[in-house]
Amino acid sequence: MNMHSIAWWPILILLVIATAVDIHSRRIPNWLVLPFLAAGVIVNTASHGVKGLGQSIAGIALAVAVTGVLCWLRGMGMGDLKLCAAVGGWIGPGQLGMALVATGIAGGVLALIWAGCHGSLGQSLEGSSDLVSAFWTKGVHPHPSLVLDNSSARTMPYAPAIAIGTIFSFFAI
């Protein structure tokens, strides 16, 4: 479903606001993303009927499935999940799949830049190595030193990566 003409500007505005708020406060508020999620479902349903509703629900479900795992591992916040779900409600699962892949790549690059700028590149790379090693030996579980609720963990706002990945997806399809 090609939703560019309908979704581009609202999504761009949402991503700019969410990025600014996340960088400033390290939160993505419900008052921003939940009405946007509902609006995506309403717009798609009004524009494309039951097929549009299905695309919105599938986009939301994909966002929750992929980012839900990262939230369960406590490596991503619920605001990031809700932002991805809101975007998915507008663009559907096909374009969101591409956006999530691009978001992951952008997130990795931004994490390296963030760590380099904060003098923690070595620590971050070591933590990533520990995480992969623990997954192989102990299974997929939250890593105690890399979770968001660990005050000594180096974290970064993730809305910028979501914004980059989502914007990329509009130009890639």
Secondary structure, 3 states (H helix, E strand, C coil): CCCHHHHHHHHHHHHHHHHHHHHHHCCCCHHHHHHHHHHHHHHHHHHHHHHHHHHHHHHHHHHHHHHHHHHHCCCCCHHHHHHHHHHHHHHHHHHHHHHHHHHHHHHHHHHHHHHHHCCCHHHHHHHHHHHHHHHHHHCCCCCCCCCCCCCCCCCCCCHHHHHHHHHHHHHHC
